[in-house]
Amino acid sequence: MQICIDAGHNYSGTDTGVVGVNGLKEQDITFSIAEQLKNKLTSNGHEVIMTRNNLTDNLGRDVASSLTERVRISNNWGSDFFISIHCNSGTPTANGTEVLIPGRGGLAESYAESVQRAICNRLGTMDRGVRVDTEYLNTRLYVLHNTTCPAILIEAGFLTNAQDAEKLATRPDDFAVAIASAFGSISGTSRFTDIDGHWAQIHIEKLEAYGIINGFDDGTFRPDETVTRAQAAAMVSNALSVLGK
């Protein structure tokens, strides 16, 4: 899978993030997690591109152009999935992890649920749930609705909460491991027993990763058999769900 990792906000200038307890900066924390996540996903066999390749990178001239550039990087590369990493802010008592998605029923929600569970279980953060941006914030988050692939935005924790901030500052590797675990490994043999070496193997595996095709109960895919009308209808329905339609 080709995954674009977006370390939220810029190092300096415009579109910088939250400043939390002890002067912790969101843009530093998000890059630290993103860099570790890249290593985990790459070692699991995924291809990864970063919107910020270095801690001191700045994108765009203002907030609007910064967001536009992040989306452009992902779309131009042809990403299969987009992960934007952020930190939350609020009162000193507000805490926990939440993942934002552009709508229900698609691949973004499926991965978001896995990421949410993994972070909360590994880090012990409060589970604030998976939320649709337009319902929760009453706005369409640009990176969620303008990427051409499924996208999620992770609010890993509250920098304004002492307990969350300590975890964000000292355990970026654990956040990365939790997020990466939701995407699993694509190295080794296929889950289907009859497609190794087939000319369409890479395409079949990508469709399976998206949840568009599932194969048969006996572990086969039967790539050279004729597709029935019912199977075609199921694939179209699954594809529309992935796109949030």
Secondary structure, DSSP 8 states (H G I E B T S, - for coil): -EEEEEE-S-SSSSS---B-GGG-BHHHHHHHHHHHHHHHHHHTT-EEEES-SSTT---SSSHHHHHHHHHHHHHHHT-SEEEEEEEE--STT---EEEEESSSSSHHHHHHHHHHHHHHHHH---EEEEEEHHHHTSS--HHHHHSSS-EEEEEEEETTSHHHHHHHHH-HHHHHHHHHHTT----SS-SSTT-TT-TTHHHHHHHHHHTS----TTS---TTS---HHHHHHHHHHHHHHTT-
